[in-house]
Amino acid sequence: MAVDHFSERGFRNMAFVAPTNFVNAEKYKGYFMNALVEKGFPPCPTFAYDGTDAEILEPLTEWLLELPKPAGILAWGHGYAQCIVDACMLANIVVPHDVAILSASNDNFLCNACHPPLSGVLTPMKQIGYHAAKLLDQMMQGENIPHDITYFPPPGVHERLSTDTLAVEDSRLRKVIGFMKNHACEAITVEDALAAVPMARSSLEQQFQKTFGCSPVEEIRRQRINKARQLLAYTDLSMQQIAEASGFSSYNYLSYAFKKATGNPPRDYRKMMRSQ
């Protein structure tokens, strides 16, 4: 999830920040590294520490100054993400344009208390709760429960200003992305983007694949899916209204594309998001 979030914004430099005294943080780091390799990225720099915020501020600042930029950083929780923001401020590093920051947790109050507000990975709390209750019920019924670890994929990322940027040097490509972002939910095609930002289609296709790992058509679809996610999570619009507002011709098409992109039907995604 985090790797996709950064790579969709053109980031090729990524990093990880976490404490040293949490086993789960080390496991999370391992999963992040594996995801990088699976997506074709090299292992990333890491900053691990054990101490108070005041104690780690200076070494964190020095580490950030040496980090190749622009960089996307995944932080173990909003508290550690806040430390990165503070260190960037001390070092005159601009967030999110030089360093984009994604928190591995999403506390709505605390993430918005930061400046800029922190993007956060969503946790499927309702699914976890139901699964735990089911296992507890089975144990109370005398059943033998296997000691296996069950993993639930995050339903998405709550995007805020700390990752609201594009790490793209080509000005034409930035303009194309801007056009798509502003008009993806309309009935636009790749030809419309080329009319707004004149360039050869073959060049656009090549640059998109090189920078974002997808085609322009896939980017338009991704923008529409992101719009649908927002509407599902934060409005009470009907499914057909959401389909139309996010650029899909019908709810059936939205349902097909949404499930393919996220692994969940739109209605299930709405339920998960409302349980956060």
Residue, then its C-alpha position, 0 to 999 in steps of 0.5 A: m500500500a505504501v509503496d504504491h502510494f509513493s510510486e503513483r506519485g513518481f517517487r523512486n527514493m523511499a525510506f523507512v523510519a521506526p523505533t528499535n524497541f518494537v518487534n512489530a515495527e521490525k516486522y513492518k519494516g520487513y514487509f515494506m522492504n519485501a514490497l519494494v523488491e516485488k515492485g522492482f525497487p531496491p531496499c531503502p534507507t532506514f532510520a531506527y532509534d530508541g529515545t525521546d523525540a528531543e533526543i532523536l531530533e538531531p540525528l534524524t535531521e542529519w539523516l534527512l539532509e543526506l537522504p536522496k531527494p525527492a523522497g517518500i518516507l513511511a513512518w511507524g505511526h503518526g508520532y514518528a511522522q510528526c518527528i520527521v516533520d519537525a526535523c524537516m522544518l529545522a533543516n529547511i526541507v520542504v514537506p511534501h515537495d522534498v520529502a513526502i511523509l506517510s504515517a503507518s497509522n491514521d488517527n484523524f485528530l493527531c494526523n490533522a494536528c500536524h502541519p502539514p496534515l499527515s497522510g495515514v494508512l487505514t487499518p481494517m479495525k472492524q474486520i479485525g474485531y469481528h475476526a477476534a470475536k469469532l475466534l474468542d467464541q470458538m475458544m469459549q465453545g471448546e474448539n481448538i484454535p490454530h495459533d496462526i497469524t491472520y493478516f488483513p490488507p489495509p483498505g487504503v490511504h487517507e490522503r492529506l497534504s503530507t503526500d500531496t505532490l508529484a516527484v516528476e521533473d518533466s514539466r509536460l508530464r506534471k501538466v498532463i497529471g494535473f489535467m487528469k486530476n482535474h478532469a478524470c471524472e469527466a468523459i475524458t480520453v488520452e486524446d483530450a490530455l494530449a490536446a491540453v498538453p501537446m506531445a506525441r502519444s508514444s512519448l506520453e506512453q513511454q514517460f508514463q510507464k517509466t515514471f509511474g509504471c502504468s499507462p495514461v489510461e490506467e492513470i485516468r482509471r486510478q484517479r476515478i477510483n480514488k474519487a470513488r473511494q472518497l465519495l464512498a467514505y465521506t458521503d451518503l450518495s447512492m452507488q449510481q450517483i457515486a459512479e456518475a460523479s467519479g466518471f464511470s458510465s454505470y454502477n456495474y462498471l464502477s463495481y467491476a473496476f473498483k473491485k479489481a483495483t482494491g479487492n473489495p466491492p464498493r459497498d464493502y469498502r464503504k462499510m469498512m471506511r465507516s467503521q474506522 
